[in-house]
């Protein structure tokens, strides 16, 4: 049990050093977001996610950035869907993408399955001046 605790602590410290120069040094983290549940007629890819984004987040808090990046590093390895991209995260010199299934990827086809509910909870914790609405959901427009 003690060895497991030491291993977890070592991994945590290692991951902080691994990400510290890139994440904690970033002045601003920018996120382009399309709701996960949205299905589109034309695929949203890595190349088109910015132009199709519904929200743009601007995060200057280092603690919020580290919380966001931590969400992307928990989970099992899964296949990333190149045609259902929903999130682009630009932080320092790191770029992350998340698909509609909640699979986060930096490179290649494989990624890490994240907890989408925790990601949305993070989004909801942002201040209103950190979230710019670029496009409203059609269902919201119909009910107003």
C-alpha positions in Angstrom: 0.0 0.0 0.0 2.8 2.4 0.9 4.6 1.5 -2.3 1.5 2.3 -4.3 1.1 5.7 -2.6 4.8 6.5 -3.3 4.3 5.5 -7.0 1.2 7.7 -7.3 3.1 10.6 -5.7 6.1 10.1 -8.0 3.8 10.0 -11.1 2.1 13.2 -10.0 5.3 15.0 -9.5 6.7 13.7 -12.8 3.6 14.8 -14.6 3.8 18.3 -13.1 7.4 18.6 -14.3 6.5 17.2 -17.7 3.7 19.8 -18.2 5.0 22.7 -16.1 7.2 24.4 -18.7 4.4 24.3 -21.3 1.2 24.7 -19.3 2.2 26.8 -16.3 4.3 29.1 -18.5 1.4 29.8 -20.9 0.0 33.3 -20.5 -3.3 32.5 -22.0 -5.0 29.2 -22.8 -7.6 29.5 -25.6 -10.4 26.9 -26.1 -12.7 26.6 -29.0 -15.7 24.5 -28.1 -18.7 22.9 -29.9 -21.1 21.1 -27.6 -20.5 17.3 -27.5 -24.1 16.4 -28.4 -24.2 18.5 -31.6 -24.3 16.5 -34.8 -23.4 18.2 -38.0 -24.1 17.6 -41.7 -20.5 18.3 -42.5 -17.7 16.8 -40.4 -15.9 19.0 -38.0 -12.2 18.3 -38.2 -9.0 19.6 -36.6 -8.8 22.1 -39.5 -12.3 23.4 -39.2 -13.1 23.4 -35.4 -12.2 27.0 -35.0 -14.6 28.2 -37.7 -17.3 25.9 -36.4 -16.9 26.7 -32.7 -19.9 27.8 -30.6 -17.8 29.2 -27.8 -14.3 30.6 -27.3 -12.8 30.5 -23.9 -9.9 32.6 -22.7 -8.2 31.4 -19.6 -5.4 33.3 -18.0 -5.4 31.6 -14.6 -2.6 29.1 -14.2 -4.6 27.1 -11.7 -7.6 26.9 -14.1 -5.2 25.9 -17.0 -3.6 23.1 -14.9 -7.1 21.9 -13.9 -8.2 21.8 -17.5 -5.0 19.9 -18.6 -5.4 17.5 -15.8 -8.8 16.5 -17.1 -7.2 15.6 -20.4 -4.8 13.1 -18.8 -7.2 10.8 -17.0 -8.8 7.9 -18.6 -8.2 4.9 -20.9 -6.7 4.9 -24.3 -9.3 5.1 -27.0 -9.6 5.9 -30.7 -9.9 9.5 -31.6 -12.6 10.4 -34.3 -11.0 12.8 -36.8 -14.4 13.7 -38.2 -16.2 14.6 -35.0 -13.8 17.1 -33.4 -15.6 19.3 -30.8 -12.8 21.0 -28.8 -9.4 22.7 -29.6 -7.2 23.7 -26.7 -4.2 25.9 -27.2 -2.0 26.2 -24.2 1.6 27.4 -24.5 3.1 25.3 -27.2 0.7 22.4 -26.6 -2.4 21.7 -28.7 -5.2 19.3 -27.7 -8.3 18.2 -29.5 -11.4 16.4 -28.0 -13.9 14.6 -30.2 -17.6 14.2 -29.7 -17.0 10.9 -27.7 -14.8 12.8 -25.2 -11.5 11.4 -26.5 -8.7 13.9 -26.0 -5.7 13.7 -28.4 -2.6 15.6 -29.1 -1.2 13.6 -32.0 -2.2 10.5 -34.0 -5.4 8.4 -33.9 -5.3 7.3 -30.2 -6.2 9.5 -27.3 -7.4 9.4 -23.7 -11.1 9.1 -22.9 -12.0 11.9 -20.6 -15.0 12.5 -18.3 -17.2 14.8 -20.4 -19.3 15.7 -17.4 -16.3 17.0 -15.6 -15.2 18.9 -18.7 -18.7 20.6 -18.8 -18.5 21.3 -15.1 -15.1 23.0 -15.7 -16.7 25.1 -18.5 -19.6 26.1 -16.2 -17.1 27.2 -13.6 -15.6 29.8 -15.9 -16.5 33.4 -15.4 -18.8 35.0 -18.0 -15.9 37.3 -19.2 -13.9 34.1 -19.9 -16.5 32.6 -22.3 -17.5 34.3 -25.5 -20.6 32.9 -27.2 -20.0 32.7 -31.0 -23.1 30.7 -32.0 -26.3 29.8 -30.2 -27.9 26.4 -30.1 -30.9 26.2 -32.5 -33.0 24.7 -29.7 -32.4 27.8 -27.5 -33.4 30.1 -30.4 -36.6 28.2 -31.0 -37.7 28.4 -27.3 -37.0 32.1 -27.0 
